[in-house]
Amino acid sequence: MSASRSAASRARQLPNAVTGASKVNNRKDQRRRRHMRLRQRIQGTAERPRMAIYVSNKHMYVQFIDDTAAQTLAAMSTLKAEGAEGCNLNAAKVVGEQAAKAAADKGIVRVVVDRGGFRYHGRVKQIVESAVAAGLRISDAAPAAEEAK
């Protein structure tokens, strides 16, 4: 190949695996990654289940999960909650109160909050605060620190 031809050719692009261009950085994927990091530290038990919160554009969901048995102990959402219309702060308050009531009916007093990768702000915060006001106790994520007390 002559020198003039090689100077005119462009350099080959690196594959996406090397440059990281294949990673999609949209908000949904970022939330999922945050949630997976959070789930490495949080585990629910029968005595202290995980209060998993998910907020979509239309509805809010709360589940009380025993991860050791892989079982949902109680659940509440805007679909089931009476008086929860829409997906606003008032509906979040109703869902939190009724979720705490459903948990109390199952004998659940203490929970670990799993915010699902969402910021602790707005509807997520309202759900947790109304559940605490209705009688739920929030435990620390690390059970070893709790047993040392």
N, CA, C and O of each residue as an XYZ file, in Angstrom:
596
protein
N       0.846     -1.160      0.000
C       0.000      0.000      0.000
C       0.898      1.231      0.000
O       1.898      1.284      0.716
N       0.544      2.183     -0.781
C       1.365      3.386     -0.875
C       1.108      4.304      0.319
O       0.093      4.188      1.006
N       2.025      5.195      0.543
C       1.929      6.105      1.680
C       0.743      7.043      1.556
O       0.135      7.411      2.561
N       0.409      7.429      0.344
C      -0.693      8.370      0.170
C      -2.041      7.727      0.486
O      -2.945      8.405      0.974
N      -2.188      6.434      0.218
C      -3.458      5.756      0.515
C      -3.625      5.525      2.013
O      -4.728      5.682      2.535
N      -2.570      5.162      2.704
C      -2.690      4.873      4.130
C      -2.978      6.136      4.930
O      -3.631      6.071      5.970
N      -2.506      7.263      4.466
C      -2.760      8.515      5.178
C      -4.209      8.943      5.027
O      -4.738      9.652      5.883
N      -4.856      8.521      3.950
C      -6.228      8.939      3.706
C      -7.242      8.077      4.449
O      -8.379      8.507      4.641
N      -6.864      6.878      4.871
C      -7.833      6.002      5.536
C      -8.031      6.429      6.989
O      -7.105      6.902      7.648
N      -9.235      6.256      7.461
C      -9.559      6.643      8.832
C      -9.203      5.526      9.795
O      -9.114      4.360      9.409
N      -9.004      5.887     11.029
C      -8.694      4.892     12.055
C      -9.949      4.091     12.376
O     -11.062      4.616     12.352
N      -9.753      2.828     12.671
C     -10.864      1.948     13.023
C     -11.392      2.327     14.408
O     -10.607      2.596     15.318
N     -12.708      2.349     14.570
C     -13.297      2.674     15.865
C     -13.146      1.501     16.816
O     -13.156      0.342     16.402
N     -13.006      1.816     18.093
C     -12.940      0.773     19.106
C     -14.328      0.185     19.314
O     -15.327      0.881     19.132
N     -14.403     -1.088     19.691
C     -15.723     -1.679     19.935
C     -16.394     -1.051     21.151
O     -15.731     -0.468     22.010
N     -17.711     -1.178     21.211
C     -18.486     -0.579     22.301
C     -18.090     -1.115     23.663
O     -18.172     -0.394     24.657
N     -17.660     -2.372     23.726
C     -17.279     -2.955     25.004
C     -16.083     -2.222     25.603
O     -15.951     -2.151     26.825
N     -15.219     -1.681     24.764
C     -14.038     -0.968     25.242
C     -14.391      0.467     25.619
O     -13.944      0.960     26.654
N     -15.172      1.127     24.809
C     -15.485      2.536     25.047
C     -16.611      2.740     26.049
O     -16.731      3.822     26.622
N     -17.438      1.724     26.273
C     -18.571      1.866     27.177
C     -19.748      2.562     26.542
O     -20.672      2.965     27.248
N     -19.747      2.717     25.236
C     -20.827      3.425     24.549
C     -22.120      2.628     24.549
O     -23.189      3.184     24.296
N     -22.040      1.337     24.828
C     -23.245      0.521     24.805
C     -24.079      0.692     26.068
O     -25.231      0.259     26.107
N     -23.517      1.318     27.104
C     -24.269      1.524     28.334
C     -25.320      2.602     28.115
O     -25.012      3.706     27.667
N     -26.539      2.273     28.429
C     -27.627      3.229     28.292
C     -27.818      3.896     29.643
O     -28.034      3.217     30.646
N     -27.741      5.197     29.678
C     -27.859      5.914     30.936
C     -29.191      6.640     31.014
O     -29.230      7.861     31.165
N     -30.275      5.895     30.912
C     -31.553      6.553     31.109
C     -31.957      6.426     32.577
O     -31.347      5.660     33.323
N     -32.958      7.154     32.985
C     -33.324      7.235     34.394
C     -33.800      5.905     34.951
O     -33.536      5.589     36.112
N     -34.497      5.123     34.138
C     -35.004      3.839     34.612
C     -33.853      2.874     34.914
O     -33.872      2.192     35.939
N     -32.866      2.814     34.041
C     -31.721      1.940     34.273
C     -30.894      2.413     35.464
O     -30.380      1.593     36.225
N     -30.763      3.717     35.628
C     -30.036      4.243     36.778
C     -30.748      3.880     38.077
O     -30.102      3.515     39.059
N     -32.078      3.978     38.086
C     -32.832      3.604     39.283
C     -32.665      2.124     39.573
O     -32.510      1.743     40.733
N     -32.692      1.279     38.548
C     -32.515     -0.160     38.751
C     -31.142     -0.479     39.326
O     -31.016     -1.343     40.194
N     -30.110      0.216     38.843
C     -28.767     -0.014     39.381
C     -28.679      0.430     40.839
O     -28.067     -0.252     41.661
N     -29.295      1.582     41.164
C     -29.319      2.025     42.564
C     -30.035      1.007     43.431
O     -29.598      0.718     44.545
N     -31.142      0.457     42.922
C     -31.910     -0.521     43.678
C     -31.097     -1.789     43.918
O     -31.147     -2.350     45.013
N     -30.357     -2.245     42.925
C     -29.544     -3.449     43.099
C     -28.440     -3.218     44.134
O     -28.133     -4.117     44.917
N     -27.844     -2.032     44.146
C     -26.839     -1.722     45.172
C     -27.478     -1.704     46.550
O     -26.892     -2.183     47.520
N     -28.676     -1.152     46.633
C     -29.391     -1.078     47.900
C     -29.773     -2.466     48.400
O     -29.698     -2.741     49.598
N     -30.182     -3.338     47.485
C     -30.618     -4.692     47.857
C     -29.471     -5.556     48.358
O     -29.715     -6.562     49.026
N     -28.234     -5.198     48.059
C     -27.102     -5.946     48.588
C     -26.963     -5.744     50.091
O     -26.393     -6.593     50.777
N     -27.472     -4.639     50.610
C     -27.350     -4.323     52.032
C     -28.608     -4.626     52.827
O     -28.550     -4.719     54.053
N     -29.738     -4.780     52.162
C     -31.012     -4.933     52.865
C     -31.566     -6.328     52.652
O     -31.617     -6.833     51.530
N     -31.986     -6.949     53.766
C     -32.658     -8.241     53.659
C     -33.757     -8.290     54.714
O     -33.538     -7.927     55.870
N     -34.918     -8.733     54.312
C     -36.034     -8.838     55.231
C     -36.116    -10.231     55.826
O     -35.774    -11.216     55.173
N     -36.570    -10.307     57.067
C     -36.779    -11.585     57.739
C     -38.241    -11.667     58.154
O     -39.015    -10.740     57.920
N     -38.611    -12.783     58.770
C     -39.998    -12.937     59.205
C     -40.324    -11.952     60.327
O     -41.431    -11.415     60.375
N     -39.361    -11.709     61.238
C     -39.603    -10.785     62.350
C     -39.523     -9.330     61.905
O     -40.198     -8.461     62.457
N     -38.690     -9.075     60.900
C     -38.457     -7.714     60.434
C     -38.422     -7.715     58.907
O     -37.340     -7.679     58.321
N     -39.585     -7.754     58.250
C     -39.621     -7.853     56.789
C     -39.179     -6.560     56.100
O     -39.085     -5.497     56.713
N     -38.918     -6.695     54.833
C     -38.515     -5.569     53.995
C     -39.774     -4.896     53.468
O     -40.632     -5.544     52.868
N     -39.876     -3.591     53.695
C     -41.003     -2.806     53.186
C     -40.581     -2.246     51.833
O     -39.951     -1.192     51.764
N     -40.928     -2.949     50.761
C     -40.516     -2.571     49.408
C     -41.523     -1.584     48.834
O     -42.725     -1.851     48.808
N     -41.023     -0.447     48.376
C     -41.872      0.611     47.830
C     -41.552      0.777     46.354
O     -40.386      0.867     45.967
N     -42.596      0.818     45.531
C     -42.431      1.104     44.107
C     -43.447      2.167     43.726
O     -44.629      2.056     44.051
N     -42.982      3.188     43.039
C     -43.843      4.290     42.619
C     -43.761      4.411     41.101
O     -42.687      4.640     40.545
N     -44.908      4.256     40.436
C     -44.955      4.460     38.987
C     -45.669      5.782     38.712
O     -46.005      6.516     39.642
N     -45.895      6.077     37.463
C     -46.595      7.315     37.129
C     -48.072      7.259     37.498
O     -48.684      8.298     37.747
N     -48.655      6.058     37.538
C     -50.082      5.927     37.812
C     -50.400      5.392     39.202
O     -51.435      5.744     39.769
N     -49.536      4.553     39.763
C     -49.856      3.881     41.020
C     -48.647      3.794     41.937
O     -47.510      4.011     41.519
N     -48.920      3.467     43.212
C     -47.883      3.241     44.219
C     -48.138      1.884     44.849
O     -49.285      1.497     45.074
N     -47.065      1.167     45.131
C     -47.174     -0.184     45.665
C     -46.268     -0.322     46.885
O     -45.149      0.191     46.899
N     -46.759     -1.017     47.904
C     -45.969     -1.321     49.091
C     -46.141     -2.806     49.374
O     -47.262     -3.315     49.407
N     -45.014     -3.501     49.580
C     -45.048     -4.920     49.925
C     -44.185     -5.146     51.151
O     -43.162     -4.484     51.328
N     -44.592     -6.074     51.994
C     -43.800     -6.500     53.137
C     -43.293     -7.897     52.821
O     -44.074     -8.847     52.752
N     -41.974     -8.024     52.626
C     -41.393     -9.238     52.071
C     -40.440     -9.882     53.065
O     -39.576     -9.217     53.636
N     -40.609    -11.195     53.266
C     -39.667    -12.015     54.022
C     -38.722    -12.644     53.007
O     -39.106    -13.576     52.300
N     -37.483    -12.142     52.925
C     -36.542    -12.620     51.914
C     -35.997    -14.005     52.235
O     -35.585    -14.724     51.324
N     -35.984    -14.397     53.505
C     -35.472    -15.726     53.840
C     -36.398    -16.810     53.309
O     -35.931    -17.869     52.890
N     -37.704    -16.560     53.319
C     -38.673    -17.525     52.794
C     -39.132    -17.157     51.383
O     -39.911    -17.894     50.778
N     -38.660    -16.026     50.854
C     -39.070    -15.530     49.535
C     -40.590    -15.452     49.439
O     -41.206    -16.001     48.526
N     -41.176    -14.748     50.414
C     -42.631    -14.703     50.519
C     -43.087    -13.279     50.820
O     -42.475    -12.577     51.624
N     -44.159    -12.866     50.169
C     -44.780    -11.581     50.462
C     -45.789    -11.778     51.579
O     -46.729    -12.562     51.446
N     -45.590    -11.064     52.685
C     -46.445    -11.237     53.859
C     -47.704    -10.372     53.783
O     -48.783    -10.810     54.183
N     -47.569     -9.163     53.278
C     -48.710     -8.256     53.135
C     -48.388     -7.267     52.022
O     -47.223     -7.038     51.698
N     -49.429     -6.686     51.444
C     -49.225     -5.727     50.357
C     -50.365     -4.722     50.329
O     -51.473     -4.993     50.793
N     -50.063     -3.553     49.772
C     -51.067     -2.509     49.595
C     -50.646     -1.674     48.395
O     -49.457     -1.518     48.119
N     -51.625     -1.144     47.693
C     -51.338     -0.276     46.548
C     -52.483      0.707     46.375
O     -53.508      0.604     47.049
N     -52.307      1.647     45.480
C     -53.391      2.583     45.190
C     -54.538      1.871     44.489
O     -55.653      2.392     44.444
N     -54.282      0.697     43.946
C     -55.351     -0.083     43.322
C     -56.280     -0.682     44.377
O     -57.479     -0.820     44.135
N     -55.732     -1.043     45.559
C     -56.523     -1.684     46.606
C     -56.949     -0.735     47.721
O     -57.963     -0.968     48.379
N     -56.189      0.325     47.936
C     -56.454      1.213     49.063
C     -57.731      2.020     48.838
O     -57.959      2.570     47.760
N     -58.551      2.074     49.876
C     -59.788      2.850     49.794
C     -59.469      4.319     50.056
O     -58.809      4.648     51.042
N     -59.929      5.185     49.191
C     -59.713      6.613     49.357
C     -58.439      7.129     48.711
O     -58.136      8.318     48.808
N     -57.687      6.250     48.051
C     -56.458      6.678     47.377
C     -56.765      6.908     45.908
O     -56.846      5.962     45.125
N     -56.932      8.152     45.545
C     -57.229      8.488     44.155
C     -56.031      9.192     43.553
O     -55.490     10.124     44.148
N     -55.618      8.758     42.389
C     -54.471      9.351     41.720
C     -53.167      8.818     42.274
O     -53.117      7.767     42.913
N     -52.122      9.568     42.012
C     -50.790      9.156     42.455
C     -50.074     10.372     43.040
O     -48.968     10.718     42.626
N     -50.726     11.008     44.008
C     -50.183     12.219     44.592
C     -49.837     11.989     46.060
O     -49.893     10.856     46.537
N     -49.481     13.048     46.776
C     -49.087     12.917     48.177
C     -50.242     12.457     49.058
O     -50.025     11.714     50.015
N     -51.453     12.882     48.758
C     -52.603     12.438     49.551
C     -52.822     10.940     49.391
O     -53.112     10.246     50.365
N     -52.685     10.441     48.175
C     -52.816      9.005     47.936
C     -51.679      8.249     48.611
O     -51.888      7.148     49.120
N     -50.476      8.826     48.621
C     -49.334      8.187     49.280
C     -49.578      8.069     50.779
O     -49.207      7.070     51.395
N     -50.198      9.084     51.362
C     -50.506      9.043     52.792
C     -51.506      7.929     53.090
O     -51.339      7.189     54.060
N     -52.531      7.806     52.271
C     -53.544      6.760     52.458
C     -52.921      5.377     52.289
O     -53.198      4.471     53.075
N     -52.085      5.214     51.273
C     -51.445      3.914     51.029
C     -50.535      3.547     52.195
O     -50.525      2.395     52.628
N     -49.773      4.506     52.708
C     -48.891      4.236     53.843
C     -49.654      3.827     55.087
O     -49.262      2.888     55.780
N     -50.748      4.531     55.375
C     -51.563      4.198     56.549
C     -52.184      2.814     56.415
O     -52.145      2.020     57.354
N     -52.759      2.523     55.244
C     -53.418      1.233     55.062
C     -52.410      0.094     54.951
O     -52.723     -1.041     55.308
N     -51.200      0.381     54.459
C     -50.150     -0.640     54.426
C     -49.726     -0.990     55.844
O     -49.517     -2.162     56.160
N     -49.597      0.017     56.699
C     -49.239     -0.233     58.097
C     -50.334     -1.025     58.804
O     -50.046     -1.895     59.627
N     -51.582     -0.724     58.485
C     -52.701     -1.461     59.078
C     -52.694     -2.915     58.612
O     -52.923     -3.821     59.413
N     -52.432     -3.148     57.314
C     -52.361     -4.517     56.788
C     -51.200     -5.277     57.414
O     -51.309     -6.473     57.681
N     -50.084     -4.581     57.650
C     -48.932     -5.221     58.289
C     -49.239     -5.561     59.742
O     -48.860     -6.627     60.226
N     -49.924     -4.660     60.437
C     -50.274     -4.917     61.832
C     -51.223     -6.103     61.954
O     -51.148     -6.861     62.921
N     -52.114     -6.270     60.982
C     -53.020     -7.420     60.986
C     -52.258     -8.734     60.857
O     -52.710     -9.770     61.345
N     -51.102     -8.690     60.200
C     -50.267     -9.887     60.040
C     -49.247    -10.026     61.163
O     -48.449    -10.964     61.151
N     -49.254     -9.112     62.135
C     -48.328     -9.187     63.258
C     -46.976     -8.549     62.990
O     -46.016     -8.817     63.712
N     -46.884     -7.724     61.984
C     -45.621     -7.062     61.645
C     -45.559     -5.728     62.382
O     -46.454     -4.892     62.253
N     -44.488     -5.542     63.158
C     -44.320     -4.310     63.920
C     -43.115     -3.520     63.422
O     -43.168     -2.295     63.320
N     -42.016     -4.236     63.109
C     -40.776     -3.592     62.677
C     -40.470     -3.976     61.237
O     -40.664     -5.123     60.837
N     -39.992     -3.016     60.467
C     -39.662     -3.264     59.063
C     -38.352     -2.565     58.702
O     -37.881     -1.675     59.411
N     -37.783     -2.994     57.582
C     -36.644     -2.320     56.963
C     -37.163     -1.714     55.665
O     -37.797     -2.408     54.870
N     -36.905     -0.446     55.445
C     -37.442      0.237     54.266
C     -36.530      0.007     53.065
O     -35.323      0.241     53.121
N     -37.141     -0.457     51.979
C     -36.470     -0.588     50.684
C     -37.146      0.411     49.760
O     -38.255      0.170     49.283
N     -36.481      1.532     49.507
C     -37.088      2.607     48.718
C     -37.033      2.325     47.230
O     -37.489      3.149     46.438
N     -36.495      1.199     46.828
C     -36.533      0.770     45.435
C     -35.687      1.592     44.481
O     -35.973      1.634     43.284
N     -34.650      2.246     44.987
C     -33.810      3.067     44.127
C     -34.342      4.471     43.931
O     -33.693      5.295     43.286
N     -35.520      4.758     44.479
C     -36.089      6.100     44.393
C     -35.490      6.969     45.499
O     -35.066      6.458     46.536
N     -35.458      8.282     45.273
C     -34.990      9.192     46.318
C     -35.993      9.193     47.466
O     -37.194      9.026     47.252
N     -35.492      9.382     48.687
C     -36.369      9.478     49.846
C     -36.928     10.897     49.871
O     -36.454     11.760     50.611
N     -37.936     11.112     49.053
C     -38.481     12.444     48.840
C     -39.874     12.286     48.252
O     -40.143     11.320     47.537
N     -40.743     13.211     48.542
C     -42.059     13.213     47.907
C     -42.928     12.043     48.321
O     -43.172     11.830     49.509
N     -43.398     11.283     47.337
C     -44.354     10.204     47.595
C     -43.748      9.077     48.416
O     -44.420      8.509     49.277
N     -42.477      8.745     48.160
C     -41.821      7.678     48.929
C     -41.725      8.087     50.396
O     -42.031      7.297     51.288
N     -41.304      9.309     50.636
C     -41.194      9.817     52.005
C     -42.559      9.856     52.685
O     -42.671      9.515     53.862
N     -43.587     10.265     51.965
C     -44.936     10.338     52.525
C     -45.448      8.953     52.905
O     -46.091      8.802     53.944
N     -45.176      7.942     52.086
C     -45.596      6.571     52.400
C     -44.948      6.113     53.696
O     -45.624      5.575     54.573
N     -43.637      6.323     53.824
C     -42.914      5.871     55.018
C     -43.384      6.635     56.250
O     -43.635      6.027     57.291
N     -43.506      7.945     56.151
C     -43.904      8.743     57.313
C     -45.317      8.425     57.772
O     -45.576      8.395     58.975
N     -46.229      8.189     56.853
C     -47.595      7.856     57.261
C     -47.659      6.445     57.845
O     -48.480      6.182     58.724
N     -46.808      5.538     57.373
C     -46.759      4.191     57.953
C     -46.204      4.241     59.371
O     -46.679      3.521     60.249
N     -45.204      5.084     59.600
C     -44.641      5.243     60.945
C     -45.674      5.879     61.870
O     -45.808      5.477     63.026
N     -46.399      6.865     61.363
C     -47.439      7.510     62.166
C     -48.559      6.535     62.513
O     -49.225      6.688     63.537
N     -48.767      5.530     61.657
C     -49.813      4.533     61.905
C     -49.333      3.400     62.805
O     -50.109      2.501     63.129
N     -48.050      3.429     63.217
C     -47.594      2.447     64.195
C     -46.443      1.550     63.789
O     -45.960      0.782     64.621
N     -45.983      1.609     62.558
C     -44.835      0.785     62.157
C     -43.548      1.375     62.721
O     -43.411      2.592     62.846
N     -42.612      0.498     63.059
C     -41.295      0.946     63.509
C     -40.281      0.611     62.430
O     -40.275     -0.500     61.900
N     -39.425      1.569     62.105
C     -38.413      1.396     61.070
C     -37.118      0.959     61.735
O     -36.642      1.604     62.670
N     -36.545     -0.151     61.244
C     -35.278     -0.656     61.759
C     -34.148     -0.240     60.843
O     -34.365      0.170     59.703
N     -32.938     -0.354     61.363
C     -31.747     -0.093     60.565
C     -31.564     -1.221     59.567
O     -32.050     -2.330     59.785
N     -30.867     -0.945     58.474
C     -30.671     -1.950     57.424
C     -29.757     -3.069     57.875
O     -29.891     -4.197     57.401
N     -28.820     -2.787     58.787
C     -27.849     -3.793     59.213
C     -28.334     -4.497     60.475
O     -28.384     -3.868     61.532
N     -28.694     -5.783     60.405
C     -29.177     -6.475     61.594
C     -28.094     -6.681     62.634
O     -28.410     -6.756     63.821
N     -26.823     -6.777     62.243
C     -25.743     -7.001     63.194
C     -25.587     -5.805     64.128
O     -25.331     -5.987     65.319
N     -25.736     -4.604     63.619
C     -25.628     -3.405     64.442
C     -26.769     -3.330     65.442
O     -26.602     -2.814     66.547
N     -27.911     -3.835     65.061
C     -29.073     -3.809     65.939
C     -28.919     -4.805     67.087
O     -29.307     -4.514     68.218
N     -28.348     -5.989     66.798
C     -28.180     -7.009     67.822
C     -27.096     -6.631     68.814
O     -27.115     -7.108     69.949
N     -26.145     -5.781     68.415
C     -25.053     -5.384     69.293
C     -25.523     -4.431     70.385
O     -24.840     -4.269     71.396
N     -26.674     -3.801     70.198
C     -27.189     -2.835     71.186
C     -27.643     -3.513     72.451
O     -28.101     -2.846     73.379
